[in-house]
Amino acid sequence: MSYDHEWRKFSLEYRELNPFCVFCLDEGIYNGKHIHVDHITPLEVDPSKKYDLTNLRSVCRSHHGQLTRNFLNTGKNELMEKDLKKI
Ligand SMILES: [Zn+2]
């Protein structure tokens, strides 16, 4: 997956508008460090949703790592119960 110039600019603007990790927010934590813009339906699955605002969410580095692991292991780009309890 290549992160081109257009995407970098887009994701920067997205993060300005959505500065906090959505999963940390669920826990009541305003975590705005090392935020990635995550594709809920990954680009590998549906590349047409790259700029679909309903397919995007801000996630911190550790939640992003868990999402990526789960996607590789299970094909689901979601957190599991155990992940939610761990953080
Ligand atoms: Zn987080």
PDB file of the backbone (N, CA, C, O) and the ligand in Angstrom, with CONECT records:
HET     ZN  A 101       1
ATOM      1  N   MET A   1       0.856  -1.187   0.000  1.00  0.00           N
ATOM      2  CA  MET A   1       0.000   0.000   0.000  1.00  0.00           C
ATOM      3  C   MET A   1       0.895   1.240   0.000  1.00  0.00           C
ATOM      4  O   MET A   1       1.780   1.364   0.847  1.00  0.00           O
ATOM      5  N   SER A   2       0.677   2.136  -0.920  1.00  0.00           N
ATOM      6  CA  SER A   2       1.538   3.321  -0.951  1.00  0.00           C
ATOM      7  C   SER A   2       0.799   4.537  -0.410  1.00  0.00           C
ATOM      8  O   SER A   2      -0.355   4.790  -0.759  1.00  0.00           O
ATOM      9  N   TYR A   3       1.474   5.270   0.433  1.00  0.00           N
ATOM     10  CA  TYR A   3       0.892   6.492   0.966  1.00  0.00           C
ATOM     11  C   TYR A   3       1.434   7.662   0.174  1.00  0.00           C
ATOM     12  O   TYR A   3       2.515   8.186   0.444  1.00  0.00           O
ATOM     13  N   ASP A   4       0.658   8.049  -0.801  1.00  0.00           N
ATOM     14  CA  ASP A   4       1.095   9.076  -1.724  1.00  0.00           C
ATOM     15  C   ASP A   4       0.875  10.466  -1.131  1.00  0.00           C
ATOM     16  O   ASP A   4       0.355  10.624  -0.026  1.00  0.00           O
ATOM     17  N   HIS A   5       1.285  11.445  -1.894  1.00  0.00           N
ATOM     18  CA  HIS A   5       1.201  12.828  -1.437  1.00  0.00           C
ATOM     19  C   HIS A   5      -0.239  13.235  -1.138  1.00  0.00           C
ATOM     20  O   HIS A   5      -0.509  13.873  -0.121  1.00  0.00           O
ATOM     21  N   GLU A   6      -1.145  12.871  -2.010  1.00  0.00           N
ATOM     22  CA  GLU A   6      -2.547  13.251  -1.845  1.00  0.00           C
ATOM     23  C   GLU A   6      -3.099  12.679  -0.532  1.00  0.00           C
ATOM     24  O   GLU A   6      -3.802  13.357   0.218  1.00  0.00           O
ATOM     25  N   TRP A   7      -2.754  11.406  -0.281  1.00  0.00           N
ATOM     26  CA  TRP A   7      -3.227  10.770   0.950  1.00  0.00           C
ATOM     27  C   TRP A   7      -2.636  11.444   2.185  1.00  0.00           C
ATOM     28  O   TRP A   7      -3.333  11.660   3.176  1.00  0.00           O
ATOM     29  N   ARG A   8      -1.350  11.774   2.117  1.00  0.00           N
ATOM     30  CA  ARG A   8      -0.697  12.394   3.281  1.00  0.00           C
ATOM     31  C   ARG A   8      -1.380  13.707   3.650  1.00  0.00           C
ATOM     32  O   ARG A   8      -1.624  13.989   4.823  1.00  0.00           O
ATOM     33  N   LYS A   9      -1.680  14.496   2.636  1.00  0.00           N
ATOM     34  CA  LYS A   9      -2.345  15.773   2.858  1.00  0.00           C
ATOM     35  C   LYS A   9      -3.751  15.532   3.422  1.00  0.00           C
ATOM     36  O   LYS A   9      -4.176  16.183   4.376  1.00  0.00           O
ATOM     37  N   PHE A  10      -4.448  14.593   2.814  1.00  0.00           N
ATOM     38  CA  PHE A  10      -5.806  14.265   3.246  1.00  0.00           C
ATOM     39  C   PHE A  10      -5.810  13.779   4.690  1.00  0.00           C
ATOM     40  O   PHE A  10      -6.640  14.215   5.488  1.00  0.00           O
ATOM     41  N   SER A  11      -4.897  12.886   5.028  1.00  0.00           N
ATOM     42  CA  SER A  11      -4.896  12.288   6.362  1.00  0.00           C
ATOM     43  C   SER A  11      -4.482  13.324   7.414  1.00  0.00           C
ATOM     44  O   SER A  11      -4.926  13.263   8.560  1.00  0.00           O
ATOM     45  N   LEU A  12      -3.633  14.271   7.016  1.00  0.00           N
ATOM     46  CA  LEU A  12      -3.256  15.350   7.932  1.00  0.00           C
ATOM     47  C   LEU A  12      -4.489  16.176   8.285  1.00  0.00           C
ATOM     48  O   LEU A  12      -4.714  16.503   9.450  1.00  0.00           O
ATOM     49  N   GLU A  13      -5.285  16.512   7.269  1.00  0.00           N
ATOM     50  CA  GLU A  13      -6.501  17.292   7.510  1.00  0.00           C
ATOM     51  C   GLU A  13      -7.504  16.490   8.333  1.00  0.00           C
ATOM     52  O   GLU A  13      -8.165  17.023   9.224  1.00  0.00           O
ATOM     53  N   TYR A  14      -7.603  15.205   8.020  1.00  0.00           N
ATOM     54  CA  TYR A  14      -8.528  14.355   8.774  1.00  0.00           C
ATOM     55  C   TYR A  14      -8.139  14.326  10.254  1.00  0.00           C
ATOM     56  O   TYR A  14      -8.997  14.394  11.134  1.00  0.00           O
ATOM     57  N   ARG A  15      -6.838  14.224  10.514  1.00  0.00           N
ATOM     58  CA  ARG A  15      -6.379  14.154  11.906  1.00  0.00           C
ATOM     59  C   ARG A  15      -6.532  15.488  12.631  1.00  0.00           C
ATOM     60  O   ARG A  15      -6.681  15.521  13.852  1.00  0.00           O
ATOM     61  N   GLU A  16      -6.495  16.596  11.870  1.00  0.00           N
ATOM     62  CA  GLU A  16      -6.756  17.887  12.519  1.00  0.00           C
ATOM     63  C   GLU A  16      -8.201  17.956  12.995  1.00  0.00           C
ATOM     64  O   GLU A  16      -8.492  18.527  14.046  1.00  0.00           O
ATOM     65  N   LEU A  17      -9.099  17.372  12.215  1.00  0.00           N
ATOM     66  CA  LEU A  17     -10.520  17.390  12.565  1.00  0.00           C
ATOM     67  C   LEU A  17     -10.863  16.287  13.566  1.00  0.00           C
ATOM     68  O   LEU A  17     -11.803  16.429  14.348  1.00  0.00           O
ATOM     69  N   ASN A  18     -10.112  15.201  13.545  1.00  0.00           N
ATOM     70  CA  ASN A  18     -10.370  14.042  14.418  1.00  0.00           C
ATOM     71  C   ASN A  18      -9.078  13.660  15.129  1.00  0.00           C
ATOM     72  O   ASN A  18      -8.458  12.645  14.811  1.00  0.00           O
ATOM     73  N   PRO A  19      -8.674  14.493  16.105  1.00  0.00           N
ATOM     74  CA  PRO A  19      -7.322  14.349  16.662  1.00  0.00           C
ATOM     75  C   PRO A  19      -7.126  13.211  17.658  1.00  0.00           C
ATOM     76  O   PRO A  19      -5.995  12.940  18.062  1.00  0.00           O
ATOM     77  N   PHE A  20      -8.201  12.544  18.060  1.00  0.00           N
ATOM     78  CA  PHE A  20      -8.055  11.546  19.121  1.00  0.00           C
ATOM     79  C   PHE A  20      -8.391  10.136  18.645  1.00  0.00           C
ATOM     80  O   PHE A  20      -9.251   9.936  17.787  1.00  0.00           O
ATOM     81  N   CYS A  21      -7.681   9.160  19.230  1.00  0.00           N
ATOM     82  CA  CYS A  21      -7.938   7.752  18.948  1.00  0.00           C
ATOM     83  C   CYS A  21      -9.371   7.393  19.361  1.00  0.00           C
ATOM     84  O   CYS A  21      -9.770   7.637  20.499  1.00  0.00           O
ATOM     85  N   VAL A  22     -10.143   6.813  18.431  1.00  0.00           N
ATOM     86  CA  VAL A  22     -11.551   6.522  18.726  1.00  0.00           C
ATOM     87  C   VAL A  22     -11.685   5.449  19.811  1.00  0.00           C
ATOM     88  O   VAL A  22     -12.639   5.468  20.588  1.00  0.00           O
ATOM     89  N   PHE A  23     -10.733   4.518  19.863  1.00  0.00           N
ATOM     90  CA  PHE A  23     -10.822   3.441  20.863  1.00  0.00           C
ATOM     91  C   PHE A  23     -10.437   3.957  22.251  1.00  0.00           C
ATOM     92  O   PHE A  23     -11.035   3.566  23.253  1.00  0.00           O
ATOM     93  N   CYS A  24      -9.437   4.834  22.300  1.00  0.00           N
ATOM     94  CA  CYS A  24      -9.093   5.449  23.585  1.00  0.00           C
ATOM     95  C   CYS A  24     -10.249   6.322  24.063  1.00  0.00           C
ATOM     96  O   CYS A  24     -10.548   6.360  25.257  1.00  0.00           O
ATOM     97  N   LEU A  25     -10.901   7.027  23.129  1.00  0.00           N
ATOM     98  CA  LEU A  25     -12.053   7.860  23.504  1.00  0.00           C
ATOM     99  C   LEU A  25     -13.139   7.020  24.161  1.00  0.00           C
ATOM    100  O   LEU A  25     -13.794   7.462  25.105  1.00  0.00           O
ATOM    101  N   ASP A  26     -13.327   5.786  23.645  1.00  0.00           N
ATOM    102  CA  ASP A  26     -14.313   4.887  24.238  1.00  0.00           C
ATOM    103  C   ASP A  26     -14.026   4.625  25.710  1.00  0.00           C
ATOM    104  O   ASP A  26     -14.931   4.362  26.501  1.00  0.00           O
ATOM    105  N   GLU A  27     -12.743   4.703  26.057  1.00  0.00           N
ATOM    106  CA  GLU A  27     -12.335   4.478  27.448  1.00  0.00           C
ATOM    107  C   GLU A  27     -12.302   5.797  28.220  1.00  0.00           C
ATOM    108  O   GLU A  27     -11.919   5.827  29.389  1.00  0.00           O
ATOM    109  N   GLY A  28     -12.702   6.882  27.565  1.00  0.00           N
ATOM    110  CA  GLY A  28     -12.695   8.182  28.211  1.00  0.00           C
ATOM    111  C   GLY A  28     -11.335   8.857  28.203  1.00  0.00           C
ATOM    112  O   GLY A  28     -11.090   9.778  28.982  1.00  0.00           O
ATOM    113  N   ILE A  29     -10.440   8.399  27.317  1.00  0.00           N
ATOM    114  CA  ILE A  29      -9.084   8.948  27.274  1.00  0.00           C
ATOM    115  C   ILE A  29      -8.910   9.745  25.981  1.00  0.00           C
ATOM    116  O   ILE A  29      -9.180   9.244  24.890  1.00  0.00           O
ATOM    117  N   TYR A  30      -8.456  10.987  26.120  1.00  0.00           N
ATOM    118  CA  TYR A  30      -8.184  11.820  24.950  1.00  0.00           C
ATOM    119  C   TYR A  30      -6.741  11.610  24.529  1.00  0.00           C
ATOM    120  O   TYR A  30      -5.843  12.330  24.966  1.00  0.00           O
ATOM    121  N   ASN A  31      -6.527  10.620  23.680  1.00  0.00           N
ATOM    122  CA  ASN A  31      -5.175  10.280  23.247  1.00  0.00           C
ATOM    123  C   ASN A  31      -4.948  10.804  21.828  1.00  0.00           C
ATOM    124  O   ASN A  31      -5.499  10.275  20.863  1.00  0.00           O
ATOM    125  N   GLY A  32      -4.128  11.848  21.720  1.00  0.00           N
ATOM    126  CA  GLY A  32      -3.865  12.447  20.415  1.00  0.00           C
ATOM    127  C   GLY A  32      -2.430  12.249  19.954  1.00  0.00           C
ATOM    128  O   GLY A  32      -1.940  12.968  19.083  1.00  0.00           O
ATOM    129  N   LYS A  33      -1.754  11.255  20.554  1.00  0.00           N
ATOM    130  CA  LYS A  33      -0.357  11.020  20.192  1.00  0.00           C
ATOM    131  C   LYS A  33      -0.234   9.927  19.136  1.00  0.00           C
ATOM    132  O   LYS A  33      -0.908   8.900  19.217  1.00  0.00           O
ATOM    133  N   HIS A  34       0.616  10.147  18.161  1.00  0.00           N
ATOM    134  CA  HIS A  34       0.914   9.138  17.142  1.00  0.00           C
ATOM    135  C   HIS A  34      -0.365   8.598  16.493  1.00  0.00           C
ATOM    136  O   HIS A  34      -0.568   7.387  16.409  1.00  0.00           O
ATOM    137  N   ILE A  35      -1.219   9.511  16.040  1.00  0.00           N
ATOM    138  CA  ILE A  35      -2.489   9.091  15.464  1.00  0.00           C
ATOM    139  C   ILE A  35      -2.329   8.682  13.989  1.00  0.00           C
ATOM    140  O   ILE A  35      -1.705   9.378  13.190  1.00  0.00           O
ATOM    141  N   HIS A  36      -2.915   7.534  13.672  1.00  0.00           N
ATOM    142  CA  HIS A  36      -2.987   7.065  12.286  1.00  0.00           C
ATOM    143  C   HIS A  36      -4.428   7.207  11.816  1.00  0.00           C
ATOM    144  O   HIS A  36      -5.363   7.135  12.615  1.00  0.00           O
ATOM    145  N   VAL A  37      -4.598   7.409  10.523  1.00  0.00           N
ATOM    146  CA  VAL A  37      -5.943   7.330   9.968  1.00  0.00           C
ATOM    147  C   VAL A  37      -6.117   5.898   9.452  1.00  0.00           C
ATOM    148  O   VAL A  37      -5.438   5.467   8.520  1.00  0.00           O
ATOM    149  N   ASP A  38      -7.041   5.181  10.083  1.00  0.00           N
ATOM    150  CA  ASP A  38      -7.250   3.774   9.765  1.00  0.00           C
ATOM    151  C   ASP A  38      -8.447   3.616   8.826  1.00  0.00           C
ATOM    152  O   ASP A  38      -9.464   4.292   8.977  1.00  0.00           O
ATOM    153  N   HIS A  39      -8.307   2.708   7.854  1.00  0.00           N
ATOM    154  CA  HIS A  39      -9.440   2.362   6.991  1.00  0.00           C
ATOM    155  C   HIS A  39     -10.200   1.211   7.642  1.00  0.00           C
ATOM    156  O   HIS A  39      -9.657   0.122   7.828  1.00  0.00           O
ATOM    157  N   ILE A  40     -11.458   1.464   7.984  1.00  0.00           N
ATOM    158  CA  ILE A  40     -12.266   0.456   8.673  1.00  0.00           C
ATOM    159  C   ILE A  40     -12.398  -0.783   7.778  1.00  0.00           C
ATOM    160  O   ILE A  40     -12.138  -1.906   8.211  1.00  0.00           O
ATOM    161  N   THR A  41     -12.802  -0.559   6.541  1.00  0.00           N
ATOM    162  CA  THR A  41     -12.652  -1.618   5.530  1.00  0.00           C
ATOM    163  C   THR A  41     -11.307  -1.377   4.868  1.00  0.00           C
ATOM    164  O   THR A  41     -11.138  -0.398   4.142  1.00  0.00           O
ATOM    165  N   PRO A  42     -10.347  -2.265   5.114  1.00  0.00           N
ATOM    166  CA  PRO A  42      -8.979  -2.003   4.642  1.00  0.00           C
ATOM    167  C   PRO A  42      -8.904  -1.841   3.123  1.00  0.00           C
ATOM    168  O   PRO A  42      -9.715  -2.391   2.377  1.00  0.00           O
ATOM    169  N   LEU A  43      -7.914  -1.076   2.696  1.00  0.00           N
ATOM    170  CA  LEU A  43      -7.731  -0.840   1.267  1.00  0.00           C
ATOM    171  C   LEU A  43      -7.495  -2.136   0.504  1.00  0.00           C
ATOM    172  O   LEU A  43      -7.852  -2.250  -0.668  1.00  0.00           O
ATOM    173  N   GLU A  44      -6.891  -3.111   1.179  1.00  0.00           N
ATOM    174  CA  GLU A  44      -6.663  -4.407   0.530  1.00  0.00           C
ATOM    175  C   GLU A  44      -7.995  -5.046   0.147  1.00  0.00           C
ATOM    176  O   GLU A  44      -8.084  -5.787  -0.832  1.00  0.00           O
ATOM    177  N   VAL A  45      -9.022  -4.747   0.932  1.00  0.00           N
ATOM    178  CA  VAL A  45     -10.345  -5.323   0.693  1.00  0.00           C
ATOM    179  C   VAL A  45     -11.120  -4.484  -0.314  1.00  0.00           C
ATOM    180  O   VAL A  45     -11.719  -5.016  -1.250  1.00  0.00           O
ATOM    181  N   ASP A  46     -11.104  -3.159  -0.113  1.00  0.00           N
ATOM    182  CA  ASP A  46     -11.846  -2.276  -1.008  1.00  0.00           C
ATOM    183  C   ASP A  46     -11.111  -0.945  -1.203  1.00  0.00           C
ATOM    184  O   ASP A  46     -11.326   0.008  -0.455  1.00  0.00           O
ATOM    185  N   PRO A  47     -10.242  -0.894  -2.218  1.00  0.00           N
ATOM    186  CA  PRO A  47      -9.435   0.308  -2.454  1.00  0.00           C
ATOM    187  C   PRO A  47     -10.273   1.536  -2.781  1.00  0.00           C
ATOM    188  O   PRO A  47      -9.791   2.661  -2.646  1.00  0.00           O
ATOM    189  N   SER A  48     -11.514   1.344  -3.207  1.00  0.00           N
ATOM    190  CA  SER A  48     -12.340   2.493  -3.587  1.00  0.00           C
ATOM    191  C   SER A  48     -12.766   3.318  -2.374  1.00  0.00           C
ATOM    192  O   SER A  48     -13.266   4.433  -2.519  1.00  0.00           O
ATOM    193  N   LYS A  49     -12.565   2.759  -1.167  1.00  0.00           N
ATOM    194  CA  LYS A  49     -12.987   3.476   0.036  1.00  0.00           C
ATOM    195  C   LYS A  49     -11.868   4.262   0.699  1.00  0.00           C
ATOM    196  O   LYS A  49     -11.949   4.618   1.874  1.00  0.00           O
ATOM    197  N   LYS A  50     -10.819   4.526  -0.078  1.00  0.00           N
ATOM    198  CA  LYS A  50      -9.668   5.224   0.486  1.00  0.00           C
ATOM    199  C   LYS A  50     -10.028   6.592   1.070  1.00  0.00           C
ATOM    200  O   LYS A  50      -9.544   6.971   2.136  1.00  0.00           O
ATOM    201  N   TYR A  51     -10.886   7.325   0.353  1.00  0.00           N
ATOM    202  CA  TYR A  51     -11.231   8.677   0.801  1.00  0.00           C
ATOM    203  C   TYR A  51     -12.682   8.766   1.285  1.00  0.00           C
ATOM    204  O   TYR A  51     -13.252   9.853   1.376  1.00  0.00           O
ATOM    205  N   ASP A  52     -13.258   7.624   1.587  1.00  0.00           N
ATOM    206  CA  ASP A  52     -14.633   7.581   2.075  1.00  0.00           C
ATOM    207  C   ASP A  52     -14.641   7.919   3.572  1.00  0.00           C
ATOM    208  O   ASP A  52     -14.148   7.146   4.394  1.00  0.00           O
ATOM    209  N   LEU A  53     -15.204   9.079   3.913  1.00  0.00           N
ATOM    210  CA  LEU A  53     -15.146   9.540   5.307  1.00  0.00           C
ATOM    211  C   LEU A  53     -15.807   8.568   6.275  1.00  0.00           C
ATOM    212  O   LEU A  53     -15.428   8.501   7.444  1.00  0.00           O
ATOM    213  N   THR A  54     -16.792   7.814   5.793  1.00  0.00           N
ATOM    214  CA  THR A  54     -17.458   6.861   6.683  1.00  0.00           C
ATOM    215  C   THR A  54     -16.582   5.623   6.897  1.00  0.00           C
ATOM    216  O   THR A  54     -16.894   4.780   7.739  1.00  0.00           O
ATOM    217  N   ASN A  55     -15.500   5.515   6.147  1.00  0.00           N
ATOM    218  CA  ASN A  55     -14.627   4.353   6.268  1.00  0.00           C
ATOM    219  C   ASN A  55     -13.335   4.679   7.025  1.00  0.00           C
ATOM    220  O   ASN A  55     -12.402   3.876   7.055  1.00  0.00           O
ATOM    221  N   LEU A  56     -13.296   5.861   7.633  1.00  0.00           N
ATOM    222  CA  LEU A  56     -12.063   6.296   8.290  1.00  0.00           C
ATOM    223  C   LEU A  56     -12.259   6.468   9.790  1.00  0.00           C
ATOM    224  O   LEU A  56     -13.356   6.767  10.261  1.00  0.00           O
ATOM    225  N   ARG A  57     -11.161   6.270  10.534  1.00  0.00           N
ATOM    226  CA  ARG A  57     -11.185   6.558  11.969  1.00  0.00           C
ATOM    227  C   ARG A  57      -9.751   6.822  12.413  1.00  0.00           C
ATOM    228  O   ARG A  57      -8.798   6.249  11.886  1.00  0.00           O
ATOM    229  N   SER A  58      -9.630   7.703  13.392  1.00  0.00           N
ATOM    230  CA  SER A  58      -8.324   8.000  13.962  1.00  0.00           C
ATOM    231  C   SER A  58      -8.021   6.966  15.033  1.00  0.00           C
ATOM    232  O   SER A  58      -8.854   6.691  15.896  1.00  0.00           O
ATOM    233  N   VAL A  59      -6.830   6.396  14.973  1.00  0.00           N
ATOM    234  CA  VAL A  59      -6.429   5.423  15.998  1.00  0.00           C
ATOM    235  C   VAL A  59      -4.985   5.685  16.418  1.00  0.00           C
ATOM    236  O   VAL A  59      -4.161   6.130  15.619  1.00  0.00           O
ATOM    237  N   CYS A  60      -4.697   5.400  17.690  1.00  0.00           N
ATOM    238  CA  CYS A  60      -3.337   5.585  18.197  1.00  0.00           C
ATOM    239  C   CYS A  60      -2.449   4.441  17.709  1.00  0.00           C
ATOM    240  O   CYS A  60      -2.926   3.469  17.124  1.00  0.00           O
ATOM    241  N   ARG A  61      -1.168   4.578  17.959  1.00  0.00           N
ATOM    242  CA  ARG A  61      -0.228   3.589  17.452  1.00  0.00           C
ATOM    243  C   ARG A  61      -0.514   2.192  18.008  1.00  0.00           C
ATOM    244  O   ARG A  61      -0.470   1.209  17.269  1.00  0.00           O
ATOM    245  N   SER A  62      -0.805   2.106  19.303  1.00  0.00           N
ATOM    246  CA  SER A  62      -0.978   0.764  19.862  1.00  0.00           C
ATOM    247  C   SER A  62      -2.293   0.131  19.389  1.00  0.00           C
ATOM    248  O   SER A  62      -2.328  -1.066  19.103  1.00  0.00           O
ATOM    249  N   HIS A  63      -3.369   0.913  19.304  1.00  0.00           N
ATOM    250  CA  HIS A  63      -4.605   0.343  18.769  1.00  0.00           C
ATOM    251  C   HIS A  63      -4.465   0.008  17.288  1.00  0.00           C
ATOM    252  O   HIS A  63      -5.020  -0.985  16.818  1.00  0.00           O
ATOM    253  N   HIS A  64      -3.723   0.839  16.550  1.00  0.00           N
ATOM    254  CA  HIS A  64      -3.501   0.549  15.137  1.00  0.00           C
ATOM    255  C   HIS A  64      -2.747  -0.768  14.974  1.00  0.00           C
ATOM    256  O   HIS A  64      -3.047  -1.566  14.087  1.00  0.00           O
ATOM    257  N   GLY A  65      -1.754  -0.980  15.855  1.00  0.00           N
ATOM    258  CA  GLY A  65      -0.993  -2.231  15.802  1.00  0.00           C
ATOM    259  C   GLY A  65      -1.875  -3.438  16.051  1.00  0.00           C
ATOM    260  O   GLY A  65      -1.728  -4.472  15.399  1.00  0.00           O
ATOM    261  N   GLN A  66      -2.797  -3.301  17.003  1.00  0.00           N
ATOM    262  CA  GLN A  66      -3.706  -4.418  17.299  1.00  0.00           C
ATOM    263  C   GLN A  66      -4.659  -4.681  16.143  1.00  0.00           C
ATOM    264  O   GLN A  66      -4.933  -5.831  15.800  1.00  0.00           O
ATOM    265  N   LEU A  67      -5.163  -3.600  15.543  1.00  0.00           N
ATOM    266  CA  LEU A  67      -6.061  -3.763  14.393  1.00  0.00           C
ATOM    267  C   LEU A  67      -5.352  -4.504  13.264  1.00  0.00           C
ATOM    268  O   LEU A  67      -5.906  -5.413  12.646  1.00  0.00           O
ATOM    269  N   THR A  68      -4.110  -4.090  13.012  1.00  0.00           N
ATOM    270  CA  THR A  68      -3.350  -4.697  11.926  1.00  0.00           C
ATOM    271  C   THR A  68      -3.100  -6.174  12.204  1.00  0.00           C
ATOM    272  O   THR A  68      -3.220  -7.012  11.311  1.00  0.00           O
ATOM    273  N   ARG A  69      -2.751  -6.484  13.454  1.00  0.00           N
ATOM    274  CA  ARG A  69      -2.526  -7.892  13.822  1.00  0.00           C
ATOM    275  C   ARG A  69      -3.804  -8.710  13.659  1.00  0.00           C
ATOM    276  O   ARG A  69      -3.788  -9.806  13.098  1.00  0.00           O
ATOM    277  N   ASN A  70      -4.899  -8.164  14.153  1.00  0.00           N
ATOM    278  CA  ASN A  70      -6.157  -8.898  14.045  1.00  0.00           C
ATOM    279  C   ASN A  70      -6.562  -9.104  12.589  1.00  0.00           C
ATOM    280  O   ASN A  70      -7.075 -10.159  12.219  1.00  0.00           O
ATOM    281  N   PHE A  71      -6.326  -8.086  11.774  1.00  0.00           N
ATOM    282  CA  PHE A  71      -6.682  -8.218  10.358  1.00  0.00           C
ATOM    283  C   PHE A  71      -5.844  -9.312   9.701  1.00  0.00           C
ATOM    284  O   PHE A  71      -6.355 -10.115   8.921  1.00  0.00           O
ATOM    285  N   LEU A  72      -4.554  -9.334  10.025  1.00  0.00           N
ATOM    286  CA  LEU A  72      -3.684 -10.361   9.445  1.00  0.00           C
ATOM    287  C   LEU A  72      -4.080 -11.751   9.925  1.00  0.00           C
ATOM    288  O   LEU A  72      -4.056 -12.712   9.157  1.00  0.00           O
ATOM    289  N   ASN A  73      -4.440 -11.849  11.193  1.00  0.00           N
ATOM    290  CA  ASN A  73      -4.746 -13.166  11.778  1.00  0.00           C
ATOM    291  C   ASN A  73      -6.149 -13.648  11.466  1.00  0.00           C
ATOM    292  O   ASN A  73      -6.365 -14.841  11.256  1.00  0.00           O
ATOM    293  N   THR A  74      -7.109 -12.727  11.435  1.00  0.00           N
ATOM    294  CA  THR A  74      -8.508 -13.145  11.344  1.00  0.00           C
ATOM    295  C   THR A  74      -9.237 -12.591  10.124  1.00  0.00           C
ATOM    296  O   THR A  74     -10.345 -13.030   9.816  1.00  0.00           O
ATOM    297  N   GLY A  75      -8.628 -11.632   9.427  1.00  0.00           N
ATOM    298  CA  GLY A  75      -9.321 -11.002   8.310  1.00  0.00           C
ATOM    299  C   GLY A  75     -10.309  -9.942   8.746  1.00  0.00           C
ATOM    300  O   GLY A  75     -11.010  -9.358   7.919  1.00  0.00           O
ATOM    301  N   LYS A  76     -10.367  -9.691  10.062  1.00  0.00           N
ATOM    302  CA  LYS A  76     -11.268  -8.650  10.564  1.00  0.00           C
ATOM    303  C   LYS A  76     -10.458  -7.489  11.115  1.00  0.00           C
ATOM    304  O   LYS A  76      -9.635  -7.660  12.014  1.00  0.00           O
ATOM    305  N   ASN A  77     -10.700  -6.319  10.571  1.00  0.00           N
ATOM    306  CA  ASN A  77      -9.978  -5.123  11.000  1.00  0.00           C
ATOM    307  C   ASN A  77     -10.686  -4.497  12.199  1.00  0.00           C
ATOM    308  O   ASN A  77     -11.077  -3.330  12.177  1.00  0.00           O
ATOM    309  N   GLU A  78     -10.838  -5.308  13.244  1.00  0.00           N
ATOM    310  CA  GLU A  78     -11.534  -4.848  14.442  1.00  0.00           C
ATOM    311  C   GLU A  78     -10.754  -5.280  15.666  1.00  0.00           C
ATOM    312  O   GLU A  78      -9.933  -6.195  15.601  1.00  0.00           O
ATOM    313  N   LEU A  79     -11.018  -4.612  16.793  1.00  0.00           N
ATOM    314  CA  LEU A  79     -10.414  -5.048  18.041  1.00  0.00           C
ATOM    315  C   LEU A  79     -11.234  -6.189  18.617  1.00  0.00           C
ATOM    316  O   LEU A  79     -12.440  -6.283  18.387  1.00  0.00           O
ATOM    317  N   MET A  80     -10.568  -7.048  19.364  1.00  0.00           N
ATOM    318  CA  MET A  80     -11.247  -8.151  20.031  1.00  0.00           C
ATOM    319  C   MET A  80     -11.492  -7.764  21.494  1.00  0.00           C
ATOM    320  O   MET A  80     -10.909  -6.815  22.018  1.00  0.00           O
ATOM    321  N   GLU A  81     -12.360  -8.523  22.116  1.00  0.00           N
ATOM    322  CA  GLU A  81     -12.638  -8.309  23.540  1.00  0.00           C
ATOM    323  C   GLU A  81     -11.346  -8.167  24.351  1.00  0.00           C
ATOM    324  O   GLU A  81     -11.188  -7.236  25.141  1.00  0.00           O
ATOM    325  N   LYS A  82     -10.441  -9.102  24.137  1.00  0.00           N
ATOM    326  CA  LYS A  82      -9.215  -9.122  24.942  1.00  0.00           C
ATOM    327  C   LYS A  82      -8.386  -7.866  24.732  1.00  0.00           C
ATOM    328  O   LYS A  82      -7.753  -7.377  25.667  1.00  0.00           O
ATOM    329  N   ASP A  83      -8.384  -7.330  23.489  1.00  0.00           N
ATOM    330  CA  ASP A  83      -7.629  -6.105  23.212  1.00  0.00           C
ATOM    331  C   ASP A  83      -8.228  -4.941  23.978  1.00  0.00           C
ATOM    332  O   ASP A  83      -7.505  -4.106  24.521  1.00  0.00           O
ATOM    333  N   LEU A  84      -9.548  -4.890  24.021  1.00  0.00           N
ATOM    334  CA  LEU A  84     -10.229  -3.778  24.666  1.00  0.00           C
ATOM    335  C   LEU A  84      -9.947  -3.770  26.165  1.00  0.00           C
ATOM    336  O   LEU A  84      -9.868  -2.713  26.790  1.00  0.00           O
ATOM    337  N   LYS A  85      -9.797  -4.972  26.732  1.00  0.00           N
ATOM    338  CA  LYS A  85      -9.531  -5.027  28.167  1.00  0.00           C
ATOM    339  C   LYS A  85      -8.088  -4.706  28.504  1.00  0.00           C
ATOM    340  O   LYS A  85      -7.776  -4.249  29.604  1.00  0.00           O
ATOM    341  N   LYS A  86      -7.204  -4.956  27.533  1.00  0.00           N
ATOM    342  CA  LYS A  86      -5.782  -4.834  27.801  1.00  0.00           C
ATOM    343  C   LYS A  86      -5.339  -3.374  27.949  1.00  0.00           C
ATOM    344  O   LYS A  86      -4.404  -3.083  28.695  1.00  0.00           O
ATOM    345  N   ILE A  87      -6.005  -2.465  27.245  1.00  0.00           N
ATOM    346  CA  ILE A  87      -5.549  -1.069  27.238  1.00  0.00           C
ATOM    347  C   ILE A  87      -6.352  -0.210  28.212  1.00  0.00           C
ATOM    348  O   ILE A  87      -6.100   0.989  28.332  1.00  0.00           O
TER     349      ILE A  87
HETATM  350 ZN    ZN A 101      -5.966   4.162  21.204  1.00  0.00          ZN2+
END
